[in-house]
Amino acid sequence: MVLHLLFDLGGVILQIDPGAFTRHLSIDPASTHSVRQRAAFQQVLLDYERGYFTENEFIDRISKLLPYAIQEGEIKKAWNSILQIPFPDSKEFLGRLGQTYTLALLSNTNETHRRKFDEIFDNQWGSQRFYDLFQQVFYSYELRMAKPQEEIFQSVLSALKWSPENTLFIDDNQENVEAAAHMGMSTWEFAGPKDWPAIMQMLGL
């Protein structure tokens, strides 16, 4: 029986454009970087989401991997361009779900994006309204681990005192969904706002 809902953020509540970062930097990692450089580039992004280094270190590492000189502010602007605005009606759906279920959030993110999406939600929904929707929020960079690591799900469920059998996990990433299912959670691979009515129907709302 589902009692609790654990949400992803990007691609579920907040619209994102994953390719915006490299587009804004005017690079194509698949063609302009060597295999080693491409691997290093992706590793920097992953390690930043795991909180392994600071924003300044992130910017420094990215600038060293680029084939041209770039200002710090341009890297930050490009990185934040991934984040768009909340999906239409997502606040209303979350509000309705929160009347019956306990809601929490688990996002792979980093300190730069955290500041940016806090600003976006404050502008779109009003100050702190986003955080009011959840019992607790969990960010990978603070936990120093990331989905789909089993340890991050264990840590979150333990902190919330939720059992996996009573938890529905909603994420747009197949690998994350499969990892949560392996942990014993019910899951929903989110494909966009068109899924909201089906989720509500599944939950009997």
C-alpha positions in Angstrom: 0.0 0.0 0.0 1.4 3.4 -1.0 1.6 5.9 1.8 4.6 8.0 0.7 5.7 9.6 -2.6 9.4 10.3 -3.4 9.9 12.7 -6.3 12.7 13.6 -8.6 13.0 17.3 -9.4 14.5 17.9 -12.9 12.3 16.4 -15.7 9.4 15.7 -13.2 8.6 19.0 -11.5 11.1 21.4 -13.1 11.5 21.5 -16.9 15.2 21.0 -17.9 17.2 21.1 -21.1 20.2 18.8 -20.5 21.9 19.7 -23.8 21.8 23.5 -23.0 25.2 23.4 -21.2 27.3 22.3 -24.1 25.2 24.3 -26.6 25.9 27.5 -24.7 29.6 26.6 -24.5 29.5 26.1 -28.3 31.2 22.7 -28.1 30.2 19.3 -29.2 32.0 16.9 -26.7 31.3 14.0 -29.1 33.4 15.5 -31.9 35.8 18.1 -30.4 37.1 16.2 -27.4 39.3 13.2 -27.3 37.8 10.1 -25.7 39.8 10.9 -22.6 38.6 14.5 -22.5 35.0 13.4 -23.0 35.3 11.0 -20.1 36.9 13.7 -17.9 34.2 16.2 -18.8 31.4 13.8 -17.8 33.2 12.8 -14.6 33.5 16.4 -13.5 29.7 16.8 -13.9 29.0 13.6 -12.0 31.5 14.4 -9.2 30.0 17.9 -8.8 26.6 16.4 -8.3 28.1 14.2 -5.6 29.5 17.2 -3.8 33.1 16.2 -4.3 34.2 19.8 -4.9 33.1 23.4 -4.6 31.5 25.6 -7.3 34.8 27.4 -7.8 36.6 24.1 -8.3 33.9 23.0 -10.7 34.3 26.1 -12.8 38.1 25.7 -12.8 37.9 22.1 -13.9 35.5 22.8 -16.7 37.5 25.7 -18.0 40.6 23.6 -18.2 38.8 21.0 -20.3 37.5 23.6 -22.8 39.5 24.2 -26.1 39.3 28.0 -25.5 39.5 30.6 -22.8 36.2 31.5 -21.0 35.1 33.7 -18.2 33.8 32.2 -14.9 30.5 33.9 -15.3 29.9 32.4 -18.8 30.5 28.9 -17.4 28.0 29.5 -14.6 25.5 31.0 -17.0 25.8 28.0 -19.4 25.5 25.6 -16.5 22.3 27.2 -15.2 20.8 27.3 -18.7 19.9 23.7 -18.2 17.2 24.7 -15.7 13.9 26.1 -17.2 10.6 26.7 -15.4 8.2 24.3 -13.5 5.9 22.2 -15.5 2.4 23.7 -15.8 0.1 22.6 -13.0 2.8 20.7 -11.1 2.3 22.8 -8.0 -1.4 22.0 -8.1 -0.9 18.3 -8.5 1.7 18.2 -5.7 -0.7 20.1 -3.5 -3.5 17.6 -4.1 -1.2 14.6 -3.6 0.1 16.1 -0.3 -3.5 16.1 1.1 -3.4 12.3 1.2 0.2 11.2 1.0 3.5 12.2 2.5 5.8 13.8 -0.1 9.6 14.0 -0.2 12.1 15.0 -2.8 15.4 13.3 -3.9 17.4 15.1 -6.6 20.8 14.7 -8.2 21.9 18.3 -8.2 24.7 20.7 -7.1 25.1 23.9 -5.2 25.0 26.1 -8.3 21.8 24.6 -9.6 20.3 24.7 -6.0 20.6 28.4 -5.9 19.2 28.8 -9.4 16.2 26.6 -9.0 15.4 28.1 -5.5 15.3 31.5 -7.4 13.1 30.0 -10.1 10.6 28.5 -7.7 10.5 31.7 -5.6 9.8 33.7 -8.7 7.2 31.3 -10.1 5.4 30.0 -6.9 6.3 32.5 -4.2 8.9 32.4 -1.5 9.4 29.0 0.1 6.2 27.6 -1.4 8.2 24.8 -3.1 9.7 23.6 0.1 6.4 23.7 1.9 5.1 20.9 -0.3 7.6 18.3 1.1 8.2 16.7 4.4 11.9 16.8 3.5 14.2 17.4 0.5 17.4 15.5 -0.2 20.1 16.7 -2.6 22.9 14.5 -3.9 25.7 17.1 -3.4 24.8 17.3 0.3 24.6 13.5 0.7 27.8 13.0 -1.3 26.2 10.3 -3.4 23.8 10.2 -6.3 21.1 8.1 -7.9 21.1 5.3 -8.9 23.4 4.3 -6.1 21.6 2.0 -3.7 23.1 3.8 -0.8 21.4 7.0 -1.5 17.9 5.4 -1.5 18.8 3.6 1.7 19.9 6.8 3.4 16.8 8.7 2.3 14.3 6.0 3.4 16.1 5.7 6.7 16.0 9.4 7.3 12.3 9.6 6.5 11.6 6.3 8.4 9.7 5.1 5.3 9.5 1.5 4.2 10.2 0.9 0.5 7.0 -1.2 0.3 4.9 1.9 1.2 6.8 4.3 -1.1 6.2 5.3 -4.7 9.2 6.7 -6.5 8.7 9.1 -9.5 11.6 9.9 -11.7 12.2 10.5 -15.4 15.4 8.4 -15.6 15.0 4.7 -16.3 18.2 3.7 -14.5 17.1 5.5 -11.4 13.6 3.9 -11.6 15.1 0.4 -12.0 17.3 1.0 -9.0 14.4 2.1 -6.8 12.3 -0.9 -8.0 15.2 -3.2 -7.0 15.0 -1.6 -3.5 11.4 -2.7 -3.3 9.7 0.6 -4.0 6.8 1.1 -6.4 7.9 3.2 -9.3 6.8 5.5 -12.1 9.0 6.5 -15.0 7.8 10.0 -15.7 7.3 11.0 -19.3 5.9 14.5 -18.8 2.8 16.3 -17.5 0.5 14.0 -19.4 1.3 11.4 -16.7 -0.2 13.4 -13.9 -3.8 12.2 -14.5 -2.7 8.6 -14.7 -0.7 8.9 -11.5 -3.7 10.4 -9.7 -5.9 7.7 -11.0 -3.5 5.0 -10.0 -3.5 6.5 -6.5 -7.2 6.6 -6.4 -7.5 10.4 -6.4 
